Amino acid sequence: MPNRRLPGPLLALLLLSSCGEAQEASIPPLGPPGIAASRFPAPVRPVAPVVSDRWQGEDARERVGEAERVLAWLDIQPGQTVADIGAGSGYYTVRLAARVGPEGRVLAQDVVPGYLARLRERVASLPNVLVGLGEPGDPRLPPGSTDVALLVHMYHEIEQPFALLANFVPALRPGARVGILDVDDATPRHGTPRALLACELAAVGYRQVGFHWLLEAPPRSEYLAVFEPPSSPPAAESIRPCTP
């Protein structure tokens, strides 16, 4: 795949060293607003609350080779642009930055300004990382910017999943993939049943093209599901929520 750079104005969004929580409000989105989330139906299953900027300790995740396996399954290549959606503390952000290299980009997005303020400090020395504020139903990514979008242990926390998935589409390049890492468990227990996940993405026109068990230890079985996006999102009014 040829190397691609983001348009010049987006390079101005490279966030330098932070002065702390006082600068949270200065973190802008990475792209323009999409379709209003209010036009889309809400999910009928519970939405889990956002409780932390990390899933587990990084040492524990490294011991099972989590990131190495996930990035291999997604075939992340040097020069690509990868969106880390719900980047949190940056476990994947820094590993993606190393993987895509200096000609690639990582778009690290979250909806919690405090998480982004801390992440900005962590990645201050990584010139290929852009940090931006998203919305519950809109990742606010630049149009035509993204080869792979990765959502790690946060899909069950998305307040407006159908809006988010629809608003992903303009940002995704031809051949792009969306990878969702979650636990095969009920959403109130901070998981997403794999059948429910497939149903919700299919409702917005996504097609599942891959599935991998990361840890298969019921009842907390961890998986990566991989999807191809539609060429254009369906009309918001045509989407029907899935029954858990």
C-alpha positions as CSV (number, residue, x, y, z in Angstrom):
1,M,0.0,0.0,0.0
2,P,1.5,3.4,-0.9
3,N,2.4,5.8,2.0
4,R,-0.2,8.4,2.7
5,R,0.0,11.6,4.6
6,L,-2.9,13.5,6.2
7,P,-3.8,16.9,4.5
8,G,-1.6,19.8,5.7
9,P,-4.2,21.5,8.0
10,L,-4.5,18.3,10.0
11,L,-0.8,18.3,10.8
12,A,-1.5,21.4,12.9
13,L,-3.5,19.2,15.2
14,L,-0.4,17.4,16.4
15,L,-0.6,18.1,20.1
16,L,2.6,19.0,21.8
17,S,3.4,18.8,25.5
18,S,0.5,19.3,27.9
19,C,0.3,21.6,30.9
20,G,-2.2,19.3,32.6
21,E,-5.9,19.1,33.1
22,A,-6.3,22.9,32.6
23,Q,-5.8,22.4,28.9
24,E,-8.4,19.7,28.4
25,A,-10.8,22.0,26.6
26,S,-8.1,22.8,24.0
27,I,-8.1,19.3,22.5
28,P,-10.2,19.7,19.3
29,P,-11.8,17.0,17.1
30,L,-9.8,15.7,14.3
31,G,-12.4,16.1,11.6
32,P,-15.7,17.8,10.8
33,P,-19.1,16.8,12.4
34,G,-21.1,14.0,10.8
35,I,-24.7,13.1,10.8
36,A,-26.5,14.2,14.0
37,A,-26.7,11.3,16.4
38,S,-30.3,12.3,17.3
39,R,-31.4,11.0,13.9
40,F,-30.5,7.4,14.7
41,P,-32.3,4.9,17.0
42,A,-30.8,4.2,20.4
43,P,-29.8,0.6,21.2
44,V,-32.4,-1.4,23.1
45,R,-29.7,-3.2,25.2
46,P,-28.1,-1.5,28.2
47,V,-25.1,0.8,27.6
48,A,-22.3,0.3,30.1
49,P,-20.9,3.3,31.8
50,V,-17.4,4.6,31.1
51,V,-15.4,3.7,34.2
52,S,-11.7,3.8,33.4
53,D,-9.2,4.7,30.7
54,R,-7.6,1.2,30.8
55,W,-8.9,-2.3,30.4
56,Q,-6.2,-4.1,32.4
57,G,-2.6,-3.4,33.5
58,E,-0.3,-3.2,30.5
59,D,2.1,-5.9,31.8
60,A,-0.7,-8.4,32.1
61,R,-1.8,-7.6,28.5
62,E,1.8,-8.0,27.2
63,R,2.2,-11.4,28.9
64,V,-0.6,-12.8,26.7
65,G,0.7,-11.0,23.6
66,E,-2.5,-9.1,23.2
67,A,-1.4,-6.2,21.0
68,E,1.0,-8.2,18.9
69,R,-1.7,-10.7,18.0
70,V,-4.4,-8.1,17.4
71,L,-2.2,-6.0,15.1
72,A,-1.2,-9.1,13.2
73,W,-4.8,-10.2,12.7
74,L,-5.7,-6.7,11.4
75,D,-2.6,-6.8,9.2
76,I,-1.5,-3.3,10.3
77,Q,1.3,-2.2,7.9
78,P,3.8,0.7,7.8
79,G,2.5,3.8,6.3
80,Q,-1.1,3.2,7.2
81,T,-3.4,5.5,9.1
82,V,-5.1,3.7,12.1
83,A,-7.8,5.2,14.2
84,D,-7.6,4.2,17.9
85,I,-11.2,4.8,19.0
86,G,-11.6,5.1,22.7
87,A,-7.8,5.3,23.0
88,G,-8.0,5.8,26.8
89,S,-4.5,5.5,28.4
90,G,-2.9,4.7,25.1
91,Y,-2.0,1.0,25.3
92,Y,-2.7,0.5,21.6
93,T,-1.8,4.1,20.6
94,V,1.9,3.8,21.3
95,R,2.1,0.3,19.8
96,L,0.3,1.3,16.7
97,A,2.6,4.3,16.3
98,A,5.6,2.0,16.3
99,R,3.8,-0.4,13.9
100,V,2.8,2.2,11.2
101,G,6.2,4.0,11.5
102,P,7.1,7.6,10.6
103,E,5.2,7.5,7.3
104,G,2.0,6.3,9.0
105,R,-0.4,8.0,11.4
106,V,-2.4,7.1,14.5
107,L,-5.6,9.0,15.1
108,A,-6.1,8.6,18.9
109,Q,-9.7,9.6,19.8
110,D,-11.7,9.5,23.0
111,V,-14.8,11.2,24.3
112,V,-13.4,11.9,27.8
113,P,-11.2,15.1,27.8
114,G,-9.4,14.0,30.9
115,Y,-8.2,10.8,29.3
116,L,-7.0,12.7,26.3
117,A,-5.1,15.2,28.4
118,R,-3.1,12.4,30.0
119,L,-2.7,10.6,26.6
120,R,-1.4,13.8,25.0
121,E,1.4,13.8,27.6
122,R,2.2,10.2,26.9
123,V,2.5,10.6,23.2
124,A,4.2,14.1,23.2
125,S,7.4,12.5,21.7
126,L,5.5,10.6,19.0
127,P,5.2,12.9,15.9
128,N,3.0,10.4,14.1
129,V,0.2,10.5,16.7
130,L,-2.8,12.9,16.4
131,V,-5.0,13.2,19.5
132,G,-8.6,14.4,19.1
133,L,-11.9,14.6,21.0
134,G,-14.8,12.6,19.7
135,E,-18.6,12.5,20.5
136,P,-20.7,9.6,21.7
137,G,-22.2,9.2,18.2
138,D,-19.5,10.7,16.0
139,P,-15.7,9.8,16.0
140,R,-15.0,13.2,14.3
141,L,-12.4,11.7,12.0
142,P,-11.1,13.4,8.8
143,P,-12.8,12.3,5.6
144,G,-11.0,9.6,3.7
145,S,-8.3,9.4,6.3
146,T,-8.4,5.9,7.8
147,D,-7.2,2.4,6.7
148,V,-8.1,0.6,10.0
149,A,-10.3,1.6,12.9
150,L,-9.8,-0.2,16.2
151,L,-12.2,-0.2,19.1
152,V,-10.9,-1.9,22.2
153,H,-13.1,-2.8,25.1
154,M,-15.4,0.1,24.6
155,Y,-18.1,-0.8,22.1
156,H,-20.5,-1.7,25.0
157,E,-20.0,1.9,26.3
158,I,-21.0,3.7,23.1
159,E,-24.2,5.6,23.8
160,Q,-25.1,5.9,20.1
161,P,-23.5,2.9,18.3
162,F,-25.6,3.2,15.1
163,A,-24.7,6.9,14.7
164,L,-21.0,6.2,15.4
165,L,-20.8,3.3,12.9
166,A,-22.6,5.4,10.2
167,N,-20.3,8.4,10.9
168,F,-17.2,6.1,10.5
169,V,-18.0,5.5,6.9
170,P,-16.9,8.8,5.3
171,A,-13.5,8.5,7.1
172,L,-12.7,5.0,5.9
173,R,-10.7,4.5,2.8
174,P,-11.4,1.8,0.1
175,G,-10.5,-1.6,1.6
176,A,-10.6,-0.3,5.2
177,R,-11.4,-2.6,8.1
178,V,-12.9,-2.0,11.5
179,G,-11.7,-4.2,14.3
180,I,-13.6,-4.6,17.6
181,L,-12.1,-6.2,20.6
182,D,-14.5,-7.1,23.4
183,V,-15.7,-9.8,25.8
184,D,-18.4,-12.3,24.8
185,D,-20.6,-11.2,27.8
186,A,-23.6,-9.0,28.5
187,T,-23.2,-5.3,28.1
188,P,-23.9,-4.4,31.7
189,R,-20.9,-6.6,32.6
190,H,-18.7,-4.6,30.1
191,G,-18.9,-7.0,27.2
192,T,-20.8,-7.4,24.0
193,P,-22.2,-10.8,23.0
194,R,-20.7,-11.7,19.6
195,A,-24.0,-12.3,17.9
196,L,-25.3,-8.9,19.1
197,L,-22.2,-7.2,17.8
198,A,-22.6,-8.8,14.4
199,C,-26.3,-7.8,14.3
200,E,-25.7,-4.2,15.2
201,L,-22.9,-3.7,12.6
202,A,-25.0,-5.5,10.0
203,A,-27.8,-3.1,10.7
204,V,-25.5,-0.3,9.5
205,G,-24.3,-2.3,6.4
206,Y,-21.1,-3.7,7.8
207,R,-20.0,-7.2,6.8
208,Q,-18.1,-9.4,9.1
209,V,-14.9,-10.7,7.5
210,G,-12.9,-12.1,10.4
211,F,-13.2,-13.5,14.0
212,H,-10.5,-14.5,16.4
213,W,-10.5,-15.6,20.0
214,L,-7.9,-13.8,22.1
215,L,-8.8,-15.6,25.3
216,E,-11.4,-18.3,25.3
217,A,-12.2,-18.8,29.0
218,P,-15.9,-18.6,29.6
219,P,-17.8,-16.7,30.8
220,R,-15.3,-13.9,30.0
221,S,-14.2,-14.9,26.5
222,E,-12.3,-12.2,24.7
223,Y,-12.5,-11.8,21.0
224,L,-11.6,-9.7,18.0
225,A,-14.2,-9.3,15.3
226,V,-13.3,-7.7,12.0
227,F,-15.7,-5.9,9.6
228,E,-15.7,-4.2,6.2
229,P,-17.8,-1.0,6.0
230,P,-20.5,-0.3,3.5
231,S,-19.7,2.0,0.6
232,S,-22.2,4.5,2.2
233,P,-24.2,4.4,5.4
234,P,-27.9,3.6,5.3
235,A,-30.5,6.2,6.0
236,A,-30.7,6.7,9.7
237,E,-34.4,6.1,9.8
238,S,-34.0,2.7,8.1
239,I,-31.9,1.2,10.9
240,R,-33.6,-1.2,13.3
241,P,-32.0,-1.9,16.7
242,C,-31.1,-5.5,17.5
243,T,-32.7,-7.4,20.4
244,P,-30.1,-8.7,22.9
